[in-house]
């Protein structure tokens, strides 16, 4: 039988990043936390916590953290129905939900989902931000309980729900357009004009280039890992970039930004994938995600999405 006091100690260390903070979180001494973690590692014959600053989880440690999270969710449901069973005088401890989400969803519509859910559930959130093509890997590895992802194929053991399409416009300032595209937007001019790229995983610019030119010319780029920073950099004329429609609609309307090629957009289909073990306890979160996505994403076409224009 699993030692849940030890499991909670491991989860606390991984969530907070240190043994001292974990001790304060679960109301024991740091030495007690250290002893519980060590005893569980010895029993399992595997390292669960990589000691450092901050402490991080091994793959096995991640899976155990998700198990603790699922147990806490089920306990929360039980204590809601039978408050007298709660071991704490002031009710059950808050559950921390680990969710992977892409930066552009977080910067546009996803916080609305968390706001709606938080009105009915007393939970904390641990958000892992990654590219939409890579958030699913965190779910596959057991690092999170749910993910917003562009992966259509259901992950083993997960429920998948189509959310809609996140639309991107290739935008730049009028001054930038005059300096770099006076002769038109083509493979040659795009190969000289600085672009904006979120990080090494970001493929949106190359997707747009392929749609616009039929190829993928090499382009100079600024590396800028910030959704809001992308818009600001485009407004300041630093480069052209792929910006979510929700963040640039007003700037396009007032002329502060323009499209490189009017109507040539990229639509990225997004899915909500959630562990089946957590899908019932988190039904309210799933409904909040679906409602927020219906308002914040393109949903009129329930097909695969893809490039438009």
ChimeraX attribute file (.defattr): number of C-alpha atoms within 10 A of each C-alpha:
attribute: neighborCount
match mode: 1-to-1
recipient: residues
	/A:1	3
	/A:2	7
	/A:3	10
	/A:4	13
	/A:5	14
	/A:6	20
	/A:7	18
	/A:8	22
	/A:9	26
	/A:10	28
	/A:11	26
	/A:12	22
	/A:13	26
	/A:14	24
	/A:15	20
	/A:16	17
	/A:17	20
	/A:18	18
	/A:19	24
	/A:20	17
	/A:21	16
	/A:22	24
	/A:23	20
	/A:24	14
	/A:25	14
	/A:26	15
	/A:27	11
	/A:28	13
	/A:29	15
	/A:30	17
	/A:31	12
	/A:32	15
	/A:33	25
	/A:34	18
	/A:35	14
	/A:36	20
	/A:37	24
	/A:38	18
	/A:39	14
	/A:40	21
	/A:41	17
	/A:42	12
	/A:43	9
	/A:44	11
	/A:45	9
	/A:46	13
	/A:47	17
	/A:48	25
	/A:49	22
	/A:50	14
	/A:51	15
	/A:52	9
	/A:53	8
	/A:54	13
	/A:55	16
	/A:56	19
	/A:57	22
	/A:58	16
	/A:59	15
	/A:60	16
	/A:61	23
	/A:62	22
	/A:63	18
	/A:64	20
	/A:65	27
	/A:66	21
	/A:67	19
	/A:68	19
	/A:69	21
	/A:70	21
	/A:71	16
	/A:72	20
	/A:73	22
	/A:74	17
	/A:75	18
	/A:76	22
	/A:77	13
	/A:78	15
	/A:79	16
	/A:80	14
	/A:81	10
	/A:82	10
	/A:83	16
	/A:84	12
	/A:85	13
	/A:86	16
	/A:87	11
	/A:88	10
	/A:89	8
	/A:90	8
	/A:91	14
	/A:92	18
	/A:93	15
	/A:94	13
	/A:95	19
	/A:96	18
	/A:97	19
	/A:98	21
	/A:99	20
	/A:100	27
	/A:101	23
	/A:102	22
	/A:103	19
	/A:104	22
	/A:105	21
	/A:106	17
	/A:107	15
	/A:108	19
	/A:109	19
	/A:110	21
	/A:111	14
	/A:112	18
	/A:113	19
	/A:114	18
	/A:115	14
	/A:116	17
	/A:117	20
	/A:118	16
	/A:119	9
	/A:120	10
	/A:121	15
	/A:122	13
	/A:123	15
	/A:124	13
	/A:125	12
	/A:126	12
	/A:127	16
	/A:128	16
	/A:129	18
	/A:130	21
	/A:131	21
	/A:132	25
	/A:133	16
	/A:134	19
	/A:135	25
	/A:136	30
	/A:137	18
	/A:138	19
	/A:139	25
	/A:140	17
	/A:141	12
	/A:142	21
	/A:143	25
	/A:144	26
	/A:145	27
	/A:146	29
	/A:147	30
	/A:148	31
	/A:149	28
	/A:150	23
	/A:151	20
	/A:152	16
	/A:153	10
	/A:154	15
	/A:155	16
	/A:156	10
	/A:157	12
	/A:158	19
	/A:159	17
	/A:160	21
	/A:161	16
	/A:162	20
	/A:163	24
	/A:164	26
	/A:165	26
	/A:166	24
	/A:167	21
	/A:168	23
	/A:169	27
	/A:170	26
	/A:171	29
	/A:172	27
	/A:173	24
	/A:174	18
	/A:175	15
	/A:176	22
	/A:177	22
	/A:178	11
	/A:179	12
	/A:180	16
	/A:181	18
	/A:182	10
	/A:183	10
	/A:184	14
	/A:185	16
	/A:186	15
	/A:187	18
	/A:188	14
	/A:189	15
	/A:190	22
	/A:191	15
	/A:192	15
	/A:193	19
	/A:194	19
	/A:195	22
	/A:196	24
	/A:197	24
	/A:198	22
	/A:199	14
	/A:200	9
	/A:201	12
	/A:202	16
	/A:203	13
	/A:204	19
	/A:205	21
	/A:206	16
	/A:207	17
	/A:208	23
	/A:209	19
	/A:210	15
	/A:211	17
	/A:212	18
	/A:213	14
	/A:214	11
	/A:215	13
	/A:216	17
	/A:217	16
	/A:218	13
	/A:219	18
	/A:220	15
	/A:221	19
	/A:222	17
	/A:223	14
	/A:224	14
	/A:225	15
	/A:226	16
	/A:227	19
	/A:228	15
	/A:229	13
	/A:230	25
	/A:231	23
	/A:232	12
	/A:233	19
	/A:234	26
	/A:235	22
	/A:236	15
	/A:237	17
	/A:238	19
	/A:239	24
	/A:240	31
	/A:241	27
	/A:242	25
	/A:243	25
	/A:244	25
	/A:245	20
	/A:246	17
	/A:247	18
	/A:248	19
	/A:249	14
	/A:250	12
	/A:251	15
	/A:252	17
	/A:253	10
	/A:254	9
	/A:255	12
	/A:256	17
	/A:257	26
	/A:258	24
	/A:259	20
	/A:260	23
	/A:261	15
	/A:262	11
	/A:263	11
	/A:264	16
	/A:265	26
	/A:266	25
	/A:267	21
	/A:268	21
	/A:269	24
	/A:270	26
	/A:271	25
	/A:272	25
	/A:273	29
	/A:274	27
	/A:275	23
	/A:276	16
	/A:277	17
	/A:278	20
	/A:279	18
	/A:280	14
	/A:281	17
	/A:282	22
	/A:283	13
	/A:284	16
	/A:285	20
	/A:286	20
	/A:287	14
	/A:288	20
	/A:289	23
	/A:290	20
	/A:291	15
	/A:292	20
	/A:293	26
	/A:294	16
	/A:295	12
	/A:296	20
	/A:297	23
	/A:298	19
	/A:299	17
	/A:300	9
	/A:301	9
	/A:302	12
	/A:303	11
	/A:304	13
	/A:305	18
	/A:306	13
	/A:307	15
	/A:308	12
	/A:309	10
